[in-house]
């Protein structure tokens, strides 16, 4: 069937018939039905797969367990309803249709479910309120760092100020400290593998992973500056790890015959490997470094790709007023 974007054309038709708005970039349809705000997500696994989300909370009387029982009953009545649950702040229902059955049954099933769930919520005292402070007025449907939420204007303004302050000041120094501490896990792993006689280069993958995670933990968010800082840091720390490994090898050989400390051995490694008699060791060291940097690039790929995707997201974005 023809599509504009990924969202099924019949879903767009269904949304328009119900007065819902469509945001093509997010592949969602949203709007009010019987006084409650719904969002319908087009799932990427199939054009016949959709998630229906209703933002509600309990105000009086009804226990969450009763709502769960009601949703379980709905699964038995609605053919295309695969799963439905209540998180305490939102109801989420997963629908899965079949090709060629949209106009006949699928859209009717979603529409009937929306009608029944709104009647139930209205009768049981469910409310729409800010997920931050609980206010029931001045609400907007917003995107907060990639997550959809309903919040009031006060909480939105607060989040916006926090985002602007973070962008202005950031916590780059804290992130670098976190990246430095994370890289030490890779150094330790590299040295351990070397002592056990295994190829140490795989530790390059471990090093960049923990460096990036350390930066994110201490900074609060992994950004492009953090990726660059961690990459440069790991280029240095891989050399430190390799120098540490060779220092242990030399020290274990020499300590029997000479009164020498490990730290003295470590400090002299750069000058030792320049000597002609250590040509083979110099070649082996270079090979280890090259393989280590290759493994580092491989280990960073997934985390860096996700970080760049996240950096393109708007931290705080108001999509539409709710009431």
N, C-alpha and C positions, 0 to 999 in steps of 0.2 A: 504494500500500500504506500501511497505517496506520503512523504513527511516533509515538514519544514523544520530543520534542525533534527533533533532526535525525538522530540515529543510527538506522540501519535496525533495525527490530524483529527481523529475523532475525540481525543481528549481535549484538544483545543476547542472543538465544537461544543463538547459537553460543558467546558468551563464557561464559554461565552453564553450558553443558554441559561446557566445558573448565575450569571452576573459576576463571575470570577475574573480576575485579571491574570495575565500570563507574563512571566518573565523568561524569555527564551534563553538567556545566558545561564540561568540557574536551573532551567528545565522544570519550572514549577508553575502551578496555578494556585491562586489564593483568593479568599474573599469570605464574606459573611453568609451564613445560612441559618435562619431562625434565631438570630441573635448571637451566634457563636462563630468564631473565626477559624477557618480551615486552611490547611496548606496541602496540596496534592503534589507529590514528587514523582516525576517520571524516572523510574529506575533504569540504570544503564544496562542491566542484564537482558532486558527485553522491552520492546515497545508495548507489550501487553502486561507489564509489571509496574505497579504504582503503590506508593506509600501515602496513606492518608493520616494527617496529623492534626489533632485538635488540642488547643492549649486551654486546659481547665484545671481547677483545683477544687477540693472539697471545702465548703463553707460551714455546712451544718449537717448533722444527722447521719448521713450515709457513711458507712465504713468502706475503706478501699477494697476489702475482701468481697463485698457485695458487688462492687463495680466489676471486679475481675470475673465473678460468677456470671454477671450479665454479658460480658464480652465473650466468655466461653460459649454461652448459649447462642450468641450471634454467629459464631463460627459454624455452628450446626445448621443454622437457617440460611446462611448466605453461601452459595456454591463456590464463589471465587475468593472468599475471605480465607486466606491461609493462616493468619495469625493476628491477634489483637491483644494489647496489654496496656496497663495504666502505670505510669512511672511516678505518679504523685503530683506531677506538674503538667503532664500531657498524655493524651491517649494516642497510641500509634497502631494503625491497622495496615496490614500488608495484603494487597489484592494481586492475584495472578490470573490473567485471562487467557483465552485461546484464540488463535488466529481465525478470523472470520466470524467470531461470535460477539464482536463489540456491540453492534447496533441491536442485536437481538436480546442479549442478556447481560453482558458485562457492565455497560453503563447504567442499566436499570438497577443492577445489584448495588453499585456504589451509591447511586442516588437514594435508594431505599435505606441503605445503611446510614447515610448522613441524616435522613429524616428521623430515623429511629433513635440514633445516638443523641441528637439534639433534644428530642422529647424527653429522653431519659435524664439527661443532664439538667434540663430545666426543672423537671419534676423533683429531682433529688437535691437541688440546691447547689449545684456546681456553679462556679464563677470563673470569669477570666480576670486575671490580675497580673501585676508586674512580678516577674520571676526574681527580681532583686529585693524589692521592699514590700510587695503585697498590695500596693495601691490598685484600686479598681477603675481608675479614671486616667485620662491622658495617655492611653496605651498606644504603642506602635509595634509593628512587626519589624524586627531589626536583625541584622547580621552582625554578630560579635565574634571576630577572629575566626570566621568560617562556620560558626554555629548559629542556627536560627533561634531567635528568642522573642518573647513579648515582654517589653519593659516600658516603664513610664517615662515621661519627658525628663524628670529629675535624674533618674538613673542613666538615661541616655546621655544627658549633658555631663554627668560625672564620668562615664566611660569615655566620652569624647575628650575630656580634659586629660584623663589619665593617658590616653593614646597619644595625644599631642605632646604631653610631657615626656613620655617614653621616647618618642621619635626625636625630640629635641635633645634630651640629655642621655638617654640610653644607659647601659651599664657595661660598656665595652671593657673596662678594666677588670670588673668582676668576671666577665665572660672569659677573658684571656687567662685569668688565674684558674678558672674551672677547666679550661682547655689544657693548661699546663699540667694540672693534677691528673686529668684524664689520660694524657699522653704517657704518664708514668706507668700506667697499667700495661700499655703496649711495650714499654721499655723492659718491664719486669718479665713479661711473657716472652719477648724476644731473647732475653738473656737466659731464661729457663730452657727454652728450646735448644739454644746453642750449647748449654751445659749438658743436655741430654743427648746431644749428637744429631738433632733433627734440623731440618731446614728452617731457619729463623724467619724467613721473609714473610711467611703468612701472618706474622705478628704485626706487619705494617697495616693490614686490614683491621686488626683489633685496635691498634693505636689511633688511627684516624676516627674510628667509630666512637671510642670513648672520649677523645679530645673534643669532637663535635658535641657529644652529649654533655660533657662537662661544661663547655661554653654555654650551651642552652640552659643548663641547670643554674648556673651562677649569674647569667645575664638576664634570664627570663624569656628569651626568644632567640632563635638562631637566625641571624640575618646575613647579608652578603659580606659585611665586614668581618663577622665572626668566622665565616667559611674561609675567607682569605687568610685571616690570622691563624686559624687552626692548621691550615695547609702549610703555611710557612713554618709554623712551630714544629709540625711533624717532620718536615724535611730536615730540620736540625736534630730532632729527637731520635730519628732513625739512625743518624750518624752516631749519636751518643750511645744508643743501644748496641750498635755494632762495635763501637770502641770498648764498651763495657764487656761485651762477650769475649773479644780478643784479649783484653786485659786479664780476664779470669784464666784464659788458656795459658798465657805467658806466665802469669803469677804461679799457677799450679806447677809449672815446670821449673821455674827458677827459685822458688822459695826453699827448695831442698838444699840448694848450693849457695844461695846468697841471702844475706840479711836485707831483704827488700819488702816493702809493704805493698799491699794491693794498690793503694792510691798513687804510690810512686810509679808503679807499672802502668796504671791508667793514664797518668800524665805524660808518660814517655811513648805511648803508642804511636801518635802521629809522626814522631821523629824516627822511631824504629822501622816502621813500614817503608820509609823512604830509602833505607839502606838496601844495597844491591842483593845481599844474601836473602832478603825477605821478599823477593820478586813474586814468588808463587802466592805468598800470603796476601800481597798487595792486590794481585789479580782476583783472588777469592773474595777479598773484602769488597772490591768494586762490583763483582757479580752479585754479592749479597745485597749491596745497596740498591742496585738497579732493580733486582727482583722485589726488594722491600718497597721501593717507590711505586712499582707497578701494582703490587698488592694494596698499597695505600690508596691509589687511584680507584681500584676496583671496590674497595671497602667504602669509599666515600661516595660512590656514584648514587646509590639509592637515597642516602640521607641528604646529600646536597640537592638532588633533584626535587625532593619533597620540600626542602627549605626554600628553594627558589619558587616553587609553586605557592607556598604559604606567603612569601614576600609579596606576591602579586595580589593577594587578597586584601580587601579593605578591612582594616581592623574594626572600625565601628561604622555601620551604614544603616540608615533608616530606609526601609523599603516602602512601607505604607502605614498610615494611621489605622488603628483598630477601632477606637471609640473616641 
